[in-house]
Amino acid sequence: MTRVLVTGVRGKTGVPLAQLLAARPGVEVLGGSSDPATVTLDGVQPTAFSWDDVSTWAAATDGVDAVYVVRPDRADAPELIGALLTGLPAQARVVLLSERQADSSGPGGWAARTEQVVRRSGRPWTVLRPGWFMQVLTDERFYLGPLVEDGELAFSSGGASIAWIDARDIAAVAERALLDDGHEGQVHELTGPESLTLPQVAQHVSTAAGHLVTHREIHLDEALDGLGGFERDLTLWTFERVHAGFFAPVTDTVERLTGRPARTLETFLADSAAALRRG
Ligand SMILES: NC(=O)c1ccc[n+]([C@@H]2O[C@H](COP(=O)([O-])OP(=O)(O)OC[C@H]3O[C@@H](n4cnc5c(N)ncnc54)[C@H](OP(=O)(O)O)[C@@H]3O)[C@@H](O)[C@H]2O)c1
């Protein structure tokens, strides 16, 4: 039996990853969440895991063969992840969900430092660097989801395009990196199959939603409105990279590693039509 802990199991990549792992024979899936009572995925063992509660870590990682680490977007992520990995079994594989361009200077080199603790953990590691998830268009917890429902795609892009990726494709790569050989010491740069401007995204969303959704280019100040501290720094850094076109280049990594093309935005939206039509 291969025992795998999926942190962030209620999140955008955590759900599809846990489903893929649970479908694999001989894999025991621990679904890590700070609210394990809400983990109701078939074949997934709800497991208490919180970055805020170190006392949950030992039981969650006991005897694991692999761990999927969803980077917590907080200033102390490098220290937290470093401490978690120190307690893992020596041979446990670690797959970190990072992001594109993590080497470039973030707030205090934060993203690069987070990857470094994984590389230096002494465990077999793989880093996933995806671009923007298509799921942000429908996630009610992200500022965009409710706006899109109401017909507005308010986004600060500076006219740049983005190679949006379906979180299900990130999960498909993560599944392989957790269970298969050949991914150790690799950094996988992940995108969808095409680079789209925000007006192009709005057109696709309109078609799928059955009502007009228009892109409104917002100033960076509006994107940062109400944010403070580290969250503001991180958001500013992210949108500056959007404007600079860092999220535009397309990679073929998903197809190379999974043997099938990355999903298009049209496919994602068709699969999400019910959620989009709610408004
Ligand atoms: N979103 C993007 O476009 C994007 C792009 C590149 C990289 N990333 C990176 O990927 C990581 C994950 O980011 P994300 O924004 O996509 O987050 P996410 O995976 O959707 O969720 C992250 C956490 O939110 C909590 N959560 C999930 N579902 C919830 C729900 N229904 N209600 C309340 N809480 C819920 C979960 O923890 P609990 O179960 O413990 O509450 C989960 O670990 C971050 O490091 C981010 O920087 C994101």
The ligand as a MOL file (V3000), in Angstrom:
LIG
                    3D

  0  0  0     0  0            999 V3000
M  V30 BEGIN CTAB
M  V30 COUNTS 48 52 0 0 0
M  V30 BEGIN ATOM
M  V30 1 N -5.0840 30.1400 -8.0240 0
M  V30 2 C -4.1500 30.2780 -8.9590 0
M  V30 3 O -4.4160 30.7320 -10.0850 0
M  V30 4 C -2.7350 29.8490 -8.6500 0
M  V30 5 C -1.7800 29.8710 -9.6750 0
M  V30 6 C -0.4870 29.4160 -9.4000 0
M  V30 7 C -0.1610 28.9900 -8.1280 0
M  V30 8 N -1.1140 29.0060 -7.1480 0 CHG=1
M  V30 9 C -0.7490 28.5570 -5.8030 0
M  V30 10 O -1.4830 27.3960 -5.5020 0
M  V30 11 C -1.7170 27.3360 -4.0950 0
M  V30 12 C -3.1930 27.1240 -3.8510 0
M  V30 13 O -3.8680 28.3350 -4.1290 0
M  V30 14 P -5.4150 28.4220 -4.4090 0
M  V30 15 O -5.7500 29.8490 -4.3820 0
M  V30 16 O -5.7140 27.6790 -5.6580 0 CHG=-1
M  V30 17 O -6.0820 27.7490 -3.1530 0
M  V30 18 P -6.9200 26.4050 -3.0320 0
M  V30 19 O -6.0680 25.2480 -3.4090 0
M  V30 20 O -8.2050 26.5420 -3.7600 0
M  V30 21 O -7.2240 26.3740 -1.4840 0
M  V30 22 C -6.2010 26.4440 -0.5420 0
M  V30 23 C -6.7490 26.1860 0.8550 0
M  V30 24 O -8.0000 26.8060 1.0890 0
M  V30 25 C -8.7750 25.9590 1.9370 0
M  V30 26 N -10.0330 25.6760 1.2580 0
M  V30 27 C -10.2170 24.9570 0.1590 0
M  V30 28 N -11.5120 24.8540 -0.1700 0
M  V30 29 C -12.1600 25.5610 0.7290 0
M  V30 30 C -13.5080 25.8610 0.8960 0
M  V30 31 N -14.4440 25.3830 0.0510 0
M  V30 32 N -13.8290 26.6570 1.9240 0
M  V30 33 C -12.8810 27.1240 2.7530 0
M  V30 34 N -11.5830 26.8720 2.6280 0
M  V30 35 C -11.2220 26.0940 1.6370 0
M  V30 36 C -8.0980 24.6480 2.0800 0
M  V30 37 O -7.5620 24.4330 3.3450 0
M  V30 38 P -8.4340 23.8400 4.5670 0
M  V30 39 O -9.1950 22.6340 4.0820 0
M  V30 40 O -7.4320 23.5120 5.5970 0
M  V30 41 O -9.3490 24.9610 4.9560 0
M  V30 42 C -6.9800 24.7380 1.0480 0
M  V30 43 O -5.7890 24.1750 1.5050 0
M  V30 44 C -1.1580 28.6320 -3.5060 0
M  V30 45 O 0.1430 28.4410 -3.0450 0
M  V30 46 C -1.1360 29.5500 -4.7120 0
M  V30 47 O -0.1840 30.5960 -4.6290 0
M  V30 48 C -2.3840 29.4130 -7.3820 0
M  V30 END ATOM
M  V30 BEGIN BOND
M  V30 1 1 1 2
M  V30 2 2 2 3
M  V30 3 1 2 4
M  V30 4 1 4 5
M  V30 5 2 4 48
M  V30 6 2 5 6
M  V30 7 1 6 7
M  V30 8 2 7 8
M  V30 9 1 8 9
M  V30 10 1 8 48
M  V30 11 1 9 10
M  V30 12 1 9 46
M  V30 13 1 10 11
M  V30 14 1 11 12
M  V30 15 1 11 44
M  V30 16 1 12 13
M  V30 17 1 13 14
M  V30 18 2 14 15
M  V30 19 1 14 16
M  V30 20 1 14 17
M  V30 21 1 17 18
M  V30 22 2 18 19
M  V30 23 1 18 20
M  V30 24 1 18 21
M  V30 25 1 21 22
M  V30 26 1 22 23
M  V30 27 1 23 24
M  V30 28 1 23 42
M  V30 29 1 24 25
M  V30 30 1 25 26
M  V30 31 1 25 36
M  V30 32 1 26 27
M  V30 33 1 26 35
M  V30 34 2 27 28
M  V30 35 1 28 29
M  V30 36 1 29 30
M  V30 37 2 29 35
M  V30 38 1 30 31
M  V30 39 2 30 32
M  V30 40 1 32 33
M  V30 41 2 33 34
M  V30 42 1 34 35
M  V30 43 1 36 37
M  V30 44 1 36 42
M  V30 45 1 37 38
M  V30 46 2 38 39
M  V30 47 1 38 40
M  V30 48 1 38 41
M  V30 49 1 42 43
M  V30 50 1 44 45
M  V30 51 1 44 46
M  V30 52 1 46 47
M  V30 END BOND
M  V30 END CTAB
M  END
